Amino acid sequence: MKKVGRHLFVPEYEKNYAYKDSPLAIGEGQTISQPYIVALMTEMLELKSTEKVLEIGTGSGYQSAILAEIVDSVFTIEIKESLANKASKLHKRLGYNNIYIKVGDGYKGWPEHAPFDGIIVTCAPTHVPQPLIEQLAEGGRMVIPVGKEDNQELFLFKKTNGKLEKIKTVPVKFVPMINPEGKLY
């Protein structure tokens, strides 16, 4: 995390707070997660340098950049086109050639590039999306906040014999996962 300057991923008006351990607004009703949660979720994935990760919710691109420092490739999906474009430009400017961004519905994942060794979801659906379960490689790990806005848990799942095994939970608060029409999943 020391390699990736969080101040580069927040709007100008939030720069003074970039290293505070709290979420910050990034526009479009979205937030950049607090550094503690970024570190926790990344650590929970137990990533190796040869692995491929799917991120749902690109946002400012901060989590993608952290992941790109660790793994071979990061595929990230953002539903808000303006955020995806900003993150893509910033990633290119910073020299990240192993991050691939798509504007789209994260609930559906990115089947063309599956299976993924790790899946990290930075917005909260009310249930674990079946397409993400299907796109997780055997032995793969998924970190995902699940629940309604006022009652969410961060789950770590491991796919073993085609089934998800719940490993650990922590209470959290994330923006909700939405579909292209803005409705909650």
N, C-alpha and C positions, 0 to 999 in steps of 0.2 A: 504493500500500500504506500510505502515511502516513495516508490518510483512514479506514482500517478498523483499529480497535484489536483486535489479536489477543487481548488479555486478556479481551475480552468473550465470546470463543468457546471458552474453556477452563474446566474445572471449578474451583471455588474452591481446591482443594488443589494445582492446577497454576499458579495466578496468578503466583506468584513466578518462574516459569520461562517465562512467556508470550512474552518477547522473546529467549529463548535460541534460537539457530539449530539447533533439534532438534525431532523429532516429539514430541508429547505425547499421553498417554492421554486419551480423552474419554468412556470408558465403552463397554459393549457389545463390548469387545474391539477397538475401533476407535481410530484416532489422527487428530490434526490434523497435517498435513504440516509439515515445517520451513519457515520463511519463504523460504529460498533456493529450495527446490523449487517452492513456490507461485509465486514470482516467475518462475522459469525456465519453468515450464509455461505461465504466462499470457503471457509474452513470446513463446514459441514459436508461439502461436496467431496472432500478428500481427493482433489484433482491431481492428475499426473500430466507431465509435459506433452505426452503423445495423444492426449484425449481431445474430443470434440464436444463442445458444450452448446446447448440451446438456452438462450435467455429470452424470457417473455417480459416485455416492458423495457425497451431501450432507455426511455427517458432522456436524460442529458448525455448518456453514454459512459458515465463514470464506472458503473459496475462492469460493463463490457470491457473497458480498458483494463480494469483490475484483472479480469479473467484472461484477457489477451496476453498479459504478462506471464501467465502460468501455463496455459494450454496451447495446443497446436492451432485450434481454430474455434472461433466464437460466431455462432449464427444467432442474430438477435432480431426480434420482431417488435415493432412499435405501431400502435394503432393511430397515433397522431402524426400526420405527415410532416408538419412543421418541425416537430421534435426529432423525428428520424432524419430529416435533412440536416438540421443543425449538428446532430451527433455524428453523422457521416462526414460532414466537412471537417469537424474537429478531429475525428479519428485519422482522417487523411493527413491533416496538417501536422498531427503528432507522430505520423509515420507508422500507424497500425495497419499492416497489410493482411492481418489474419482475422479481421472482423468483417462480417458480412451482414448488412442491414436490409431488412425488408419491411415495407409498410404493409400492415395487414392485421388480421385477427389472431392474436396470440393463442386463443383457446384451441385453434385448429393446429397449432404448431407449424412445423416446416417439414412435411413428410418427404420431400425430395432429397433431403440431406440426412434423414434418419437412417440408422438409429444413433442416438446421442448417449455419450458416456455420462453426461451430467445435464440436468435441466434445472435452471434457476428461474423462479417466477417472482417478479417484483411488484405484482399487483394481486389482489385477493379475490378469487372466485369463491362462490359459496360451497363448491365441491371440487374435487380433483378432476380436471378434464380428461375424459377417456382418450382423446387423441394424443395427449402428452404421455399417458401411460403406455400407449401402443408404440410411441416413438422413443421410449427409453430403452437403451440396450440392456441385455441380460447382464446383471451385476452392476448396472448403472444406478446412480443416485439422483434423486430429485428433492429440491428444497422449495417449498411452496407455502405461502400463507393462505389459510382457508378459513372462511367464515363471513358473517355479516359485519358491517362496518364497526359495530361496537363490541364484537366478540370474535376475535380472530386468534388462531394459533398458527405458529410456524412449525410445519411438519418436515421431517426428513424421512424420505422413503427410499428403500432399496428394492430393486426388482430382482427377485429370486424365483426361479422356475416359473417365470411369466406372471408372477403375482407381486403386488406391492406389499412390503412389510414396513409398518410404521416403526420408526426407531426412536424418535425423540420429539418433544414439543416444547415450545416457548410461547407465551402470550405476546402478540404484536399488534400493530395498527398500520395497515397499508391502504393505499387508494384502492378502490374496487376494480376488478377486471370488468371491462365493458366490451360490448360487441360494436360493430361499425355504426349501428344506429344509436349508440350511447346507452343501451340498456344493460343492466347488470347481469352477469353470469352467476 
